[in-house]
Amino acid sequence: MKQRTLAREVSIKGLALHTGEAVTLTMKPAPAGTGIVFKRIDLSGAPELRPRVDQVTDLVRATTIQSGHAKIHTVEHVLSALHGCGIDNVMIEMNASEPPIMDGSARPFVNLILQGEPVEQEADREYFELDAPVSVTRGNSSIIALPCNQLKISCTSADDRGIHTQHLSLTIDPDVYMTQIAAARTFTIYEDIEELLKLGKIKGGSLDCAVVIRGDKIISKEPLRFADEFVRHKILDIVGDVMLLGMPLKAHIVATRPGHAINAELTKALFALLEERRKGPKKKPRPKGVLPTETSLDIQRILETIPHRYPFVMIDRVVEFIGNDELVAIKNVTINEPYFSGHFPGNPVMPGVLQLEAMAQAAGIVMLRRTGNAGKSAFFMSADKVKFRKPVRPGDQIIINAKITKVRGDKLAAAECNCTVGGQVVSSAELMFAVFEEGAE
């Protein structure tokens, strides 16, 4: 399926529903990849708004978007018509903050689109195709989106008294939308009108642009266009509100008593999935154990492998693994080491026991790599033939050599280790340690 725009510029005039302002709306052709763009030509700098759900600021009986100081009220009928008619790219210029309400349906905007003569463009259309269910609930309203290879909407509309309960399920394509959905008008409960007026809403409202329900009676200037016109208008609003994804949707939407607020919640959830998909698949966390394929370890991988933390990490880097049983590591000794303040003041020397600990940590890493014991830790058990030959001072770099010499059932191991500085051995030992499951007592 190719992207579509209009062949020529078209305009429509009327009064806005909520602000009551007179407004002219003009649709203009736009290049492939532009998307739907609103332009407030009545404001300084003619700011542009790309309707997305993260710009929604008000959902009381309409969908309002805002970017900076520019707002557009009641975008749902225009977006619904564009989505339903399969228009991908268009510039919509307005000289006020709200599109004209016209007769309260999307039919005038569909007619405007048809006057503009939709044309295909070279670029392919991009859809958001759902691959897992998404659902939201607000009070007695719920809406769920299911994976589907087309846009299908199953909707139940009902008022609190259950007098005007209606249900309809349709697969939405341009023909179905234009003949079965676009003409359905907005409606309201008579008792809600006073409260809406107090909220500063429906200043341009009249029986010319809405159907009013009073008890079991329908008040309108013309008869209902469909026996189930209310549920059809609910579907019309859903088609418009999900277009705030920024691209057409393929999903089966099942809605019970929907409204703009819950429609926006669903669209936000879908938008989050879309953004996550655009970022690419999440990187799987690296396993904690040392992998046999690794030839060296930086400090991050060391911290993922052994449980030690400041100030007891005695290895800065594993430089090289030699076969399966041996490694070469380094420890940079600086004056910032916390033990130098007391060992010894005025004559700082690295404690021999910490050199021993460095050898034990290195031998433990070798053992974990050798046996593939990810998720386990090596515990130092004993030391034999320990020798300290030269003092280690701030500024020295210790080269640690550790080699596994004996293994018993991948649980116990012995290792020969030494530390050198400047090519001279400063300490050495034969160590014994055991491997345990993390958290085991």
C-alpha positions as CSV (number, residue, x, y, z in Angstrom):
1,M,0.0,0.0,0.0
2,K,1.4,3.4,-1.0
3,Q,1.2,6.7,1.0
4,R,-1.5,9.1,-0.1
5,T,-2.0,12.9,-0.1
6,L,-4.3,15.3,-1.9
7,A,-3.9,16.5,-5.5
8,R,-5.0,20.0,-4.7
9,E,-5.8,22.5,-1.9
10,V,-9.3,22.6,-0.4
11,S,-11.0,24.6,2.3
12,I,-14.0,24.5,4.6
13,K,-15.6,27.2,6.9
14,G,-17.8,27.0,9.9
15,L,-18.1,27.5,13.7
16,A,-16.1,25.6,16.3
17,L,-18.0,23.5,18.8
18,H,-16.4,24.5,22.0
19,T,-14.9,28.0,21.4
20,G,-17.7,29.1,19.1
21,E,-15.2,30.9,16.8
22,A,-15.6,31.2,13.1
23,V,-12.8,29.2,11.4
24,T,-11.5,28.4,8.0
25,L,-9.7,25.0,7.6
26,T,-7.6,24.4,4.5
27,M,-6.0,21.1,3.6
28,K,-3.0,21.2,1.3
29,P,-0.9,18.5,-0.4
30,A,2.3,17.4,1.4
31,P,5.3,15.3,0.3
32,A,5.6,11.7,1.2
33,G,6.8,11.1,4.8
34,T,5.4,14.5,6.0
35,G,2.6,13.0,8.0
36,I,-0.4,15.0,9.2
37,V,0.6,18.6,10.3
38,F,-1.7,21.3,11.7
39,K,-0.6,24.9,11.2
40,R,-2.0,27.8,13.2
41,I,-1.7,30.6,10.7
42,D,-3.5,33.0,13.1
43,L,-0.6,32.9,15.5
44,S,2.8,34.7,15.2
45,G,5.3,32.5,13.3
46,A,2.5,30.2,12.1
47,P,3.5,27.3,14.5
48,E,3.0,23.7,13.3
49,L,1.7,20.8,15.4
50,R,2.2,17.2,14.6
51,P,-0.7,15.5,16.4
52,R,0.6,12.8,18.7
53,V,-0.8,11.4,22.0
54,D,2.1,12.9,24.0
55,Q,0.8,16.4,23.1
56,V,-2.7,15.7,24.5
57,T,-3.7,18.3,27.2
58,D,-7.5,18.1,27.5
59,L,-10.0,15.2,27.0
60,V,-13.2,16.7,28.2
61,R,-15.7,15.9,25.4
62,A,-13.0,16.4,22.8
63,T,-9.3,15.8,22.2
64,T,-7.0,18.8,22.5
65,I,-3.3,18.9,21.6
66,Q,-0.7,21.5,22.4
67,S,2.9,22.2,21.4
68,G,4.4,25.3,23.1
69,H,1.8,28.1,23.1
70,A,-0.1,26.6,20.2
71,K,-3.3,24.5,20.8
72,I,-5.7,22.7,18.6
73,H,-9.1,21.7,20.2
74,T,-11.4,18.9,18.9
75,V,-8.9,17.3,16.5
76,E,-10.7,13.9,16.5
77,H,-13.1,14.4,13.6
78,V,-10.5,15.7,11.2
79,L,-8.0,13.0,12.2
80,S,-10.8,10.3,11.9
81,A,-11.7,11.4,8.4
82,L,-8.0,11.4,7.3
83,H,-7.4,8.0,8.9
84,G,-10.6,6.5,7.6
85,C,-9.9,7.8,4.1
86,G,-6.3,6.6,4.1
87,I,-4.6,10.0,3.8
88,D,-1.0,9.9,5.1
89,N,0.4,13.3,4.3
90,V,-1.4,16.7,4.5
91,M,-0.8,20.2,5.8
92,I,-3.9,21.5,7.6
93,E,-4.0,25.3,8.0
94,M,-6.4,26.9,10.5
95,N,-7.0,30.5,11.4
96,A,-8.4,29.6,14.9
97,S,-7.8,27.1,17.6
98,E,-10.5,24.5,16.7
99,P,-11.7,23.0,13.4
100,P,-15.3,23.8,12.5
101,I,-17.8,21.3,14.0
102,M,-20.1,21.4,10.8
103,D,-22.9,18.9,11.4
104,G,-21.1,17.1,14.2
105,S,-19.9,14.2,12.1
106,A,-16.8,13.6,9.9
107,R,-18.8,13.5,6.7
108,P,-18.0,17.2,5.8
109,F,-14.3,16.5,6.1
110,V,-14.6,13.3,4.1
111,N,-16.3,15.3,1.3
112,L,-13.5,17.9,1.6
113,I,-10.9,15.1,1.2
114,L,-12.7,13.8,-1.9
115,Q,-12.8,17.3,-3.4
116,G,-9.0,17.4,-2.9
117,E,-8.7,14.2,-5.0
118,P,-6.6,11.7,-3.0
119,V,-3.5,10.6,-5.0
120,E,-0.9,7.9,-4.3
121,Q,2.7,8.7,-3.7
122,E,5.9,6.7,-4.4
123,A,6.7,5.8,-0.8
124,D,5.1,2.8,0.9
125,R,2.7,3.4,3.8
126,E,4.0,2.4,7.2
127,Y,1.6,0.8,9.7
128,F,1.9,0.1,13.4
129,E,1.0,-3.6,13.6
130,L,0.3,-4.9,17.1
131,D,2.0,-8.1,18.1
132,A,0.5,-8.5,21.6
133,P,-2.7,-7.5,23.4
134,V,-2.9,-4.1,25.1
135,S,-5.8,-3.1,27.4
136,V,-6.9,-0.2,29.6
137,T,-9.8,0.3,32.0
138,R,-11.4,3.4,33.5
139,G,-14.3,2.8,35.8
140,N,-17.0,1.0,33.8
141,S,-15.2,1.6,30.5
142,S,-12.6,-0.7,29.0
143,I,-10.8,-1.0,25.7
144,I,-8.5,-3.6,24.4
145,A,-6.4,-3.8,21.3
146,L,-5.6,-7.3,19.8
147,P,-3.2,-8.3,17.1
148,C,-4.9,-8.2,13.7
149,N,-3.8,-7.8,10.1
150,Q,-6.3,-4.9,9.5
151,L,-8.1,-2.3,11.5
152,K,-11.2,-3.7,13.1
153,I,-13.3,-2.1,15.8
154,S,-16.0,-3.8,17.9
155,C,-17.7,-1.3,20.1
156,T,-20.5,-1.2,22.7
157,S,-22.0,2.2,23.5
158,A,-24.2,2.6,26.6
159,D,-25.5,5.3,28.9
160,D,-25.8,4.9,32.7
161,R,-29.5,4.0,32.4
162,G,-28.9,1.4,29.7
163,I,-31.6,2.9,27.5
164,H,-29.5,3.4,24.4
165,T,-27.1,0.5,24.5
166,Q,-25.8,-0.3,21.0
167,H,-23.2,-2.6,19.6
168,L,-21.4,-2.8,16.3
169,S,-18.3,-4.5,14.8
170,L,-16.8,-3.3,11.6
171,T,-13.5,-3.8,9.6
172,I,-12.4,-0.3,8.8
173,D,-11.4,0.5,5.2
174,P,-12.1,3.7,3.2
175,D,-15.3,2.4,1.7
176,V,-16.7,1.2,5.0
177,Y,-15.6,4.3,6.8
178,M,-17.2,6.7,4.2
179,T,-20.5,4.8,4.0
180,Q,-20.9,3.4,7.5
181,I,-19.1,5.7,9.9
182,A,-18.3,9.2,8.7
183,A,-21.9,10.5,8.8
184,A,-22.5,9.5,12.4
185,R,-23.0,12.7,14.5
186,T,-21.8,13.5,18.0
187,F,-24.3,13.3,20.8
188,T,-24.8,14.3,24.4
189,I,-27.1,13.7,27.3
190,Y,-29.4,16.6,27.9
191,E,-28.6,16.7,31.6
192,D,-24.9,17.2,30.8
193,I,-25.3,20.4,28.8
194,E,-25.5,22.8,31.8
195,E,-22.3,21.4,33.3
196,L,-20.5,21.6,29.9
197,L,-21.5,25.3,29.6
198,K,-20.1,25.9,33.1
199,L,-16.8,24.4,32.0
200,G,-16.6,26.8,29.0
201,K,-17.4,24.1,26.5
202,I,-19.9,23.8,23.6
203,K,-20.2,27.6,23.0
204,G,-20.9,26.8,19.4
205,G,-23.1,23.9,20.1
206,S,-26.7,23.6,18.7
207,L,-29.0,21.0,17.3
208,D,-27.4,21.7,13.9
209,C,-24.2,19.9,15.1
210,A,-25.3,17.3,17.7
211,V,-27.9,14.9,18.7
212,V,-29.3,15.3,22.2
213,I,-30.7,12.4,24.3
214,R,-33.3,13.3,26.9
215,G,-34.7,10.3,28.7
216,D,-35.9,7.9,26.0
217,K,-36.4,10.7,23.4
218,I,-34.0,11.9,20.7
219,I,-33.8,15.6,20.0
220,S,-32.3,16.6,16.7
221,K,-33.1,18.7,13.7
222,E,-33.1,15.7,11.4
223,P,-33.9,12.0,12.2
224,L,-31.2,9.6,13.2
225,R,-29.0,8.8,10.2
226,F,-28.5,5.2,11.5
227,A,-30.6,3.3,14.0
228,D,-27.3,2.8,15.9
229,E,-25.8,6.2,15.2
230,F,-24.4,6.6,18.7
231,V,-22.1,3.5,18.6
232,R,-21.0,4.5,15.0
233,H,-19.9,7.9,16.3
234,K,-18.0,6.2,19.1
235,I,-16.2,4.2,16.4
236,L,-15.6,7.4,14.5
237,D,-13.9,8.9,17.6
238,I,-11.8,5.8,18.2
239,V,-10.5,6.0,14.5
240,G,-9.5,9.6,15.1
241,D,-8.0,9.2,18.6
242,V,-5.8,6.2,17.6
243,M,-4.4,8.3,14.8
244,L,-2.5,10.2,17.5
245,L,0.0,7.3,17.2
246,G,1.3,9.3,14.2
247,M,0.6,6.4,11.7
248,P,-2.2,4.1,10.8
249,L,-2.9,1.1,13.0
250,K,-3.5,-2.5,12.4
251,A,-5.3,-4.1,15.3
252,H,-8.7,-5.3,16.5
253,I,-10.0,-2.8,19.1
254,V,-12.7,-4.1,21.4
255,A,-14.3,-1.1,23.3
256,T,-17.0,-1.0,26.0
257,R,-18.4,2.5,26.8
258,P,-15.3,4.3,25.2
259,G,-14.6,8.0,25.4
260,H,-11.8,10.3,24.6
261,A,-10.0,9.8,27.9
262,I,-9.8,6.0,27.7
263,N,-9.1,6.2,23.9
264,A,-6.1,8.4,24.8
265,E,-4.9,5.9,27.4
266,L,-4.9,3.1,24.9
267,T,-3.1,5.3,22.3
268,K,-0.5,6.2,24.9
269,A,0.1,2.5,25.6
270,L,0.4,1.8,21.9
271,F,2.7,4.8,21.4
272,A,5.0,3.5,24.2
273,L,5.3,0.2,22.3
274,L,5.9,2.1,19.1
275,E,8.7,4.1,20.6
276,E,10.2,1.0,22.2
277,R,10.1,-0.7,18.8
278,R,11.8,2.3,17.1
279,K,14.7,2.1,19.6
280,G,15.3,-1.5,18.5
281,P,15.3,-4.7,20.6
282,K,16.5,-4.4,24.1
283,K,19.9,-5.7,24.7
284,K,19.9,-8.8,26.8
285,P,21.8,-8.4,30.0
286,R,25.2,-9.9,30.0
287,P,25.5,-13.0,32.0
288,K,27.2,-12.6,35.3
289,G,29.6,-15.5,34.9
290,V,32.7,-15.3,32.9
291,L,32.2,-16.6,29.4
292,P,34.8,-19.1,27.9
293,T,34.9,-16.9,24.7
294,E,36.1,-13.8,26.6
295,T,39.8,-13.1,26.3
296,S,39.9,-10.2,28.8
297,L,37.6,-8.5,31.3
298,D,37.1,-4.8,32.0
299,I,36.1,-3.5,35.4
300,Q,32.4,-3.7,34.6
301,R,32.6,-7.4,33.7
302,I,34.7,-8.0,36.8
303,L,32.0,-6.5,39.0
304,E,29.4,-8.6,37.2
305,T,31.4,-11.7,38.0
306,I,32.5,-11.4,41.6
307,P,30.5,-10.1,44.6
308,H,33.2,-7.7,45.9
309,R,32.6,-4.0,46.0
310,Y,34.5,-0.9,47.1
311,P,36.8,-0.8,49.0
312,F,37.5,-4.5,48.5
313,V,37.8,-5.0,44.8
314,M,41.4,-5.9,44.3
315,I,41.5,-6.4,40.5
316,D,41.1,-3.5,38.0
317,R,41.4,-5.6,34.8
318,V,41.9,-9.1,33.5
319,V,44.4,-8.6,30.7
320,E,44.6,-12.1,29.4
321,F,43.2,-15.7,29.9
322,I,45.8,-18.4,29.1
323,G,43.9,-21.5,28.2
324,N,41.2,-22.6,30.6
325,D,43.2,-22.6,33.8
326,E,45.3,-19.4,34.0
327,L,44.9,-15.6,33.8
328,V,46.9,-12.4,34.0
329,A,45.3,-9.4,35.8
330,I,46.4,-6.0,37.0
331,K,45.8,-3.9,40.2
332,N,46.7,-0.2,40.1
333,V,47.8,0.9,43.5
334,T,47.2,4.6,44.2
335,I,47.6,6.9,47.2
336,N,43.8,7.1,47.3
337,E,43.5,3.6,48.6
338,P,41.6,3.9,51.9
339,Y,44.1,1.7,53.9
340,F,47.1,4.0,53.3
341,S,45.9,6.5,55.8
342,G,46.7,3.9,58.6
343,H,49.2,1.6,56.9
344,F,51.5,3.4,57.5
345,P,51.2,7.2,58.0
346,G,54.3,8.8,56.3
347,N,55.4,5.4,54.9
348,P,52.4,4.0,52.9
349,V,52.7,0.3,52.2
350,M,50.0,-2.0,50.7
351,P,49.0,-4.7,53.3
352,G,50.2,-8.2,52.3
353,V,46.8,-9.6,53.2
354,L,45.3,-7.5,50.5
355,Q,47.8,-8.8,47.9
356,L,46.7,-12.2,49.1
357,E,43.0,-11.2,48.5
358,A,43.9,-10.0,45.0
359,M,45.4,-13.4,44.2
360,A,42.3,-15.1,45.6
361,Q,39.9,-13.0,43.5
362,A,41.9,-13.7,40.4
363,A,42.0,-17.4,41.0
364,G,38.2,-17.4,41.7
365,I,37.6,-15.8,38.3
366,V,39.7,-18.4,36.6
367,M,37.7,-21.2,38.3
368,L,34.3,-19.6,37.4
369,R,35.4,-19.3,33.7
370,R,36.8,-22.9,33.7
371,T,33.6,-24.5,35.0
372,G,31.1,-22.1,33.5
373,N,29.6,-21.5,37.0
374,A,27.5,-18.4,36.2
375,G,25.5,-17.2,39.2
376,K,28.1,-18.7,41.6
377,S,30.9,-17.3,43.7
378,A,34.3,-18.5,44.7
379,F,35.1,-18.4,48.4
380,F,38.7,-18.2,49.7
381,M,39.3,-21.1,52.1
382,S,43.0,-21.4,52.9
383,A,46.5,-20.2,52.0
384,D,49.8,-22.1,52.0
385,K,53.4,-21.2,51.3
386,V,52.6,-17.5,51.5
387,K,55.6,-15.2,51.0
388,F,55.9,-11.4,50.9
389,R,59.2,-10.4,49.3
390,K,59.0,-6.6,48.6
391,P,56.8,-3.7,49.8
392,V,54.1,-2.4,47.4
393,R,53.7,1.3,47.4
394,P,51.4,4.0,45.8
395,G,52.1,4.3,42.1
396,D,52.9,0.6,41.7
397,Q,51.1,-1.6,39.2
398,I,50.7,-5.2,40.4
399,I,50.6,-7.9,37.8
400,I,48.7,-10.9,39.2
401,N,49.2,-14.4,37.8
402,A,46.8,-17.1,38.9
403,K,46.8,-20.7,37.7
404,I,44.5,-23.5,38.7
405,T,46.5,-26.6,39.7
406,K,43.8,-29.0,41.1
407,V,40.1,-29.3,40.8
408,R,37.8,-31.6,42.7
409,G,34.3,-32.0,41.2
410,D,34.1,-28.4,40.1
411,K,33.5,-27.4,43.7
412,L,36.9,-27.3,45.2
413,A,40.1,-26.0,43.6
414,A,43.7,-25.2,44.3
415,A,45.7,-22.5,42.6
416,E,49.3,-21.1,42.4
417,C,49.4,-17.3,42.4
418,N,52.0,-14.5,42.5
419,C,52.1,-10.8,42.3
420,T,54.9,-8.9,40.5
421,V,55.8,-5.2,40.2
422,G,58.3,-4.1,37.6
423,G,59.0,-7.8,36.7
424,Q,60.0,-8.7,40.3
425,V,57.9,-11.0,42.5
426,V,56.5,-9.1,45.5
427,S,54.2,-11.9,46.9
428,S,53.2,-15.5,46.2
429,A,50.9,-18.2,47.6
430,E,49.2,-21.5,47.1
431,L,45.4,-21.0,47.6
432,M,42.4,-23.3,48.2
433,F,38.9,-22.1,47.6
434,A,35.3,-23.5,47.0
435,V,32.6,-22.5,44.6
436,F,29.0,-22.0,46.1
437,E,25.7,-21.0,44.7
438,E,25.0,-17.3,45.4
439,G,22.8,-17.0,48.5
440,A,23.6,-20.5,49.7
441,E,24.4,-20.9,53.4
